[in-house]
Amino acid sequence: MKVHLIAIGGSAMHNMAIALHEKGIHVTGSDDEIFEPSKTRLAKRGLLPAEEGWFDEKITADLDAVIVGMHARKENPELLKAQELGLRIFSYPEYVYEQTKDKTRIVIGGSHGKTTTTAMILHVMKHCGIDCDFLVGAQLEGFDCMVRFSKEAKYAVIEGDEYLSSPTDLRPKFHLYHPNIALLTGIAWDHINVFPTFENYVDQFRIFLDKIEPAGTLIYCNDDPEVKKLSEAHAGDFTKVAYTVHPHEVSNGVTSLNTPQGPVPLIIFGSHNLQNLQGALEVCRSIGIADADFYAAMQTFKGAARRLEPVKETAHAVIYKDFAHSPSKLKATTSAFKAQFPKRALIACMELHTFSSLNAKFLGEYHGAMQAADKAFVYFNPHTIEHKKLPPISPEQVKAAFATENVSVYTDSMALMSELKGMNWNESNLLLMTSGNFDGVDFVKLADELI
């Protein structure tokens, strides 16, 4: 087979290119800009385009498939050539389904917890020696690539993102996977640029449930009011399994699961993670994995990259980074961190970086999102707002939106870093939350300067 990827340099797309290459498919691709780590990872496998740009001569009649990434535009010359030749054109999620349509597809959907839950399931399956294909949204320890396709694997574990599929396919990605086993973690409005109302956003999850295969299974979080209401009301031809936070105890900064086999200590912590863990347990039960094997595997699970990931730890302070940026994620992450270290002061920093978070219409969703922190700092860059062509917002608006006295707002990241460097970190913890990097801050270097 011969497959060409338009916008091969993207995070998801370059991983797909590697997965197809390792399956034995002939892969080519193009992009007008390719950054690290995509560039090095593609070059290592001989997949890096000779030069950046779009070249319609790469699109030839002998291609079996053309895959279009979100970075491409409708008027992309390679896409236009593929349409002219009548080639089979796929969005990224369409081709994931194409590669996994004969397998048992386990799809993890929800506004938050998708990556971590998917990572937990993959960690357990690897521990148990169960072969599977997969798609996950972060780099995982013990896995070379974020995507895998094979001929042999019976299962495919897929993180089901609700964002759009491609410039020419405006369906949410997770509508295209048709799960045999679906897990729904939570529903909290996000992607305001695509789903302008909460009702419209919830409808996408209703459609996701419609896509579950006949005689399939829905595993859903009973603690989330929207998920509970949606799942219980849905009349699909599938088995429903509700889950909640796994029973546990916290002692001396370590969370342990309460199990029939006795306490099972974990590296991870937080009620949100323990919800995810219980959901992953129900998925593993549904494919015949014994509870004892699940618990044995989870003792070594460290989490996905940038999901409550430790940067530095000492006897008197810890610094963690997290991908959290939406209101529900901020609330869950700060609450978890404070509960894990209740005797230490929690200093929480977050960056408003996404389209939704920088939108004045959405800011009110952050009401009380960081109240668990002893001190909370919110940073945003006005130039990022200009770049996204959004109306300007003020520090006063942001502070009013968060609506708690512990919040201070900064528009200069270096001034915020100076504030942190001037603080006493004895018996205090720092949590850095962003989908960006506070405009170029090196978290490891910062941690070394603080503790």
N, C-alpha and C positions, 0 to 999 in steps of 0.2 A: 504493500500500500504506500501511497504518497500523499502526505498531508501538508498543507501550508497554513501557517498561523500569521494572521494580520494583527500586529501589535504584540509580537512575541516577547517583548521585554517586560511586560507587566508581572506583578507578583504572582498572580494565579496562572497567567498564560505561560510564563517561562517554566513553571513547574509542570504544566501539562505537556509542554514540548519535551521536557526531560523524560516524563513518564511514557510518552508515546515512543520516543527514541529507544528507551530501555525495553519496550515491548517488541522492538524489532521493526517499527514503522519508519519509513523514510520521511524525515521532517525537514522542512525549510520554513523560513519566516522573515518578516520585515518589521521595522519600527523606526520612527523618526527620532527617538531618543531612548537609550538603554542605560540604566544606572546600576550601581552595585546594590546587592550582590548578584543581580540577574546576569550582568555582563560576564563576570568570572565563571559563574555556574554554567552558562551556555557555552562559553569558550572552551571550558574543560572537556565538553562532550562534542566539540566540533559543530555546534549549532548556532554560534554567534554570526549574524549577517556580516558580510564582508564590509559593508558600509551602511550607515544609517540613512533612512529615507524610504520612500515608497516607489516600487518599480513594477509597473504593470506587466513587463516582460516575464516576471517570475510566475505569473498566472498562466498556466498552460493547460491544454485540454486533457492531458493525462493525469491530472490531479484527481484523487479519489474524494478529497474533502478540503474545503477551505473553512477555517475557524476564525471568527471575528471577535476580537477583544473589545472591551468597553472604551479603550483609549482611541480606537479608530473612529472616524466620522463617516456619515452616510455617503459623502462625496469622495471617500478614499479611492484613489485610482485603481488599486488592486481589487477592492471590493466591486467597483463598477465593471472591471474586466471579468471577474468571476461571474457576475450576473449576466454579462453579455454572452459568455460562453455556455451559460446554463449549467454551471457546475453545482455540486451539492454544497450549500453554504450552511454552516452551523454557528450558533452562538456557543460560547463556552459551556453553559449548562446543558445545552442540547447534545453536545458531543460527549459530555460526561455520561448522559443517559445512553447514548449510542454505544459507548464502551461497556456499560454495566447492565443493559436491558435484559440479559439472560441470568442475572445474579439476584440474590436476595438483597434488596437495597434497604439499608437502615439510614434514615434521613433525620438529622437533628435540626429542628427549626425553633425560632424564638428570637425576641429582641435582644436577649443577653444570655450568656452561658453556653452558646453554641460551640465555640471553639474548645472550651474546657471540657464539656461533656463528651464531644467527639474524641478529644485527646484521651480522656479516661477510658472510653470503650476500646480504642486502639491499643492503649497500654495493656489492658487486661487481655485482649485477644493475642497480642504478641507474647505476653507472659505464658499464655496457655498453648502457644504454638498453633493458633488458628490462622490460616492464610486468609488474607482479605485485600481487596482493592480499597482505595480510600481517597478522599478529598478533605483537607482540613485547612483552616485559615491562618495557621501559625506554624513556625518551625517547632518540631517536637524532638526531645531528646531520644536518641535511638533510631530516628528515622532520617534518611538522607534527603528525602524529597517530601513535599506537601501533597503530592498526587501520586497514585500508583494505579496502573492498569495491568492486568495479567489475563492469560487464557484460563488458568487453573482455578483461581479463587472462587469460592462459592458465594462469599459475602462482599458487599461494597458498603462502606461506612462513609456517609457524605454529610458534610456541614452544609445545611440548607439556608443560604443567605437570601433575604427578602429583597435585596437591591436588584436593579434592572439587569437583563441578560446581555444586551448588546445595543448599539445605536439603532439597529434595524429590528430589534426584538425587545419591546418594552414590557414584557412580562417579567415578574419577579423570578429570580433563578430557581427558587425552591418549588415553583409550580411545574417545573419540567422534569423532576426526578421520579415521580410516581412511586412513593415508598411502599415497601411491604411492611416495614416497621417504622412508624413515625414517632418522634419524641418532640413535644412542645414544651419549652421551658418557661416562657413568660411573654407577655405582650405589654410593651411600653412605647408609646408613640416615638417614632424616629423617622429620619429621611423626609423632613417636611418639604424639601424641594421636589419630591416625587409623589408623596402621599399628603396632600394639603390639609386633610382633616383626620382626626383620630378614627372616625368611623370608616373612612376609606382605608386606613392602615389596617384596622381589624379585619376588614373584608378580605385582605390578602391571605390571612391565616385561615379564614373560613374556606377559601379556595384550596389552600394547602391540604386541609382535611378532606376536601372533595377528591383530591388526587390519590388518596390512599388506595392501594389495590384491593379488590374484593377479598374478603376473608383475611385481611391484614390486621395489624395491631396499632392502636394509638396509646402511647404512654404520655401522660400529661401531668403537669405540676398542679396539684390540688390547692397549693398555697397562693397561687396567682388568681385573683378574682376574674379577670378577663379570660384567662385560659380555662378556668373551671367552668365558667358560664358557656363559653363557646363549645368546649368539648362535651359537656353534658347535654347540650341542646342538639348536637349534631347526630343525625340519624343514619350515618354511614354503615356499610356492611363490614364492620371491623370490631374486634375486641377492644375494650377500653380498660386501661390500667392507670389508676391515679397514684401519685407519689407525693411525699412531703420530705421534710428535712430528716436525714438519718439520725437516729438516737446517738448521742455522743456526750462526752465530757471534756472540759478544758482544765488542765492542771499544769502549772509552771510553764505556761507558754506552749504547751503541746496539746493538740486535739486528738482524742482517741474515740474510735467508734465503739459503741456498745453492741456486741454480737453474741450469739449463742456460744461461740468458741472463746469468749472473753474479750478484753479490751484490745483494739487494733489501733496502734499509734499511727498517725499520719504526718506527712511533711506539710501538707496544705492545711488551711483553716478557713473558718468563716461559714456562716449559715448558708450563704449563697452557694459556696462550693459543696456544702453537704447536701443541699438540694440537688445540685448537679450529680453528685456521687450516687444518690439514691435513684435518680433517673437512669444513670448508666448501669446501675445494678439491675434494674428492671429490664433494660435492653439485653443485658448479658444473660439473665434468667430466661428470656424469651428465645434465645438460641442455644439453650442447654448448658450454659456455663454454671458450675456449682458455686454456691455462695462462698465456700471456703477458698476456692481458687480466686474468686474476685477479691476477697479481703487480703489474701496474700499478695496479690499484685498491687493493690492500692497503697500498701505500706511504702512502696518505692516511687510512687507517682509524685513528680515535682511540679506539675503544672505545665501549661503551654507558655511559650515565649511572651513576655510582657503582660501576663496575667498573674497579678500578685507575685511578681518575680523579685527575689532578693537581689539588691545591689551590693550591700555591705552590712555585716553584722558585727557588733562587739558585745561585751558583757552588759553594757548599759544603754545601748541604742541599736536600732535597726533602721535601714533605709530600703524601701521597696519601690518598684515602679509598676504601673498598671496601665492598661489600655483604656481604662474607664474614661468616658467623656459624656455619655448620656445621663440624664437625671437619675434613672433607676440604678445604673451601674455605679454612679458616684455614691449614692446612698448605701448600696449594698457593700461596696468596698470599704468605705470609711467606717461603717458600723462593724464590719467583720474585723478590721484592724484594731479598733478600740476594744472590742470584746476579747480579742486574743491577748492583748497587753493592757489590761484595765488599770494597772498601777502606774503606767507611763503616760506622759503627755503625748497627744497625737497632733502633729503638725501636718496638715494636708494641703498640697498644692495641686491645682488643676488648671489645664489650659483649655479655653474655649477655642476650638480649632476647626470643627466641622461646619458645614453649611447650616445645619439645624441649630447648633449651639450658638452661632453668631447672628442668628435671625431674631430681631426684636420681638416678632410674633411668638417665638418659641421660648424666649427667656423665662417666662413665668412658670414653665414646667420644672425649673430648678428650685422651686420653693422648698426650703428646708433640706436640700440635698446633701449639705455638708455639716449639718448640726451635730453630728457625732464627734467632730474634731474639736480639740481644745482651741487651736488656731487654724483658720482656713484662709488660704491665699488663692485668688482667682486671677489668672493672667489672660489677656488677649492682645493681639497685635492689630492695631487699626488698619495697617496696610493689607493684612490678610482679608479683612472685611471689604476693602476696596477691590482687591483682586477677585473676590467672589461676587463683585457687583451687588453688594447688599447695602441697604441704608446704614449709616453710621450708628453706633451705640456708644453710650457714655459709661464710665466707671460707676456713676451714680445709679444708672439704670440696672447695671449688673448687680450691684450690692442690694438694691431694692428687690430684685428678682429672687436672690438667694434668701433674703428675708430673715437672716440670723445675725446677731451682733458679732459673732466670731469671725465674720468674713471681711477681708480686706482685698481690694482690687488693684491690680497693677497693669500698666500698658507698656512697661519697660522691663524686659526679662532680666537684664543685668542688675537693675535696681532690686528686683525680687531676689536674685541670687545673693546680692550683698546683704539683704535683710536676713536671709537664712544663715549666712556665714557669721553674722554678728550675734547669733542666738546661742544659748547654752544647751548642749545636746545631752547632758547627763540625765539619764532616765527619761529621755524623750525620743520618739520615733518620727521618721519622716516618710510620708507617702506622696509620691510624684505620679500624677494621673494625667495622661494625655494620649491622643492619637498622633501627636506630632513629637516635638522635642524641646518645647519652650524656646524656639528660634535658635537651635544649635547648641544647646547645653549638653556637655558630656557628663552623663549621670555618674559614671564611675569616678571621673576626676572630681566632681562635686562631692561625692561621698567621701573620698579620701581627704578632702579639705574640711569636711564637717566633723567626722568621727574617726 
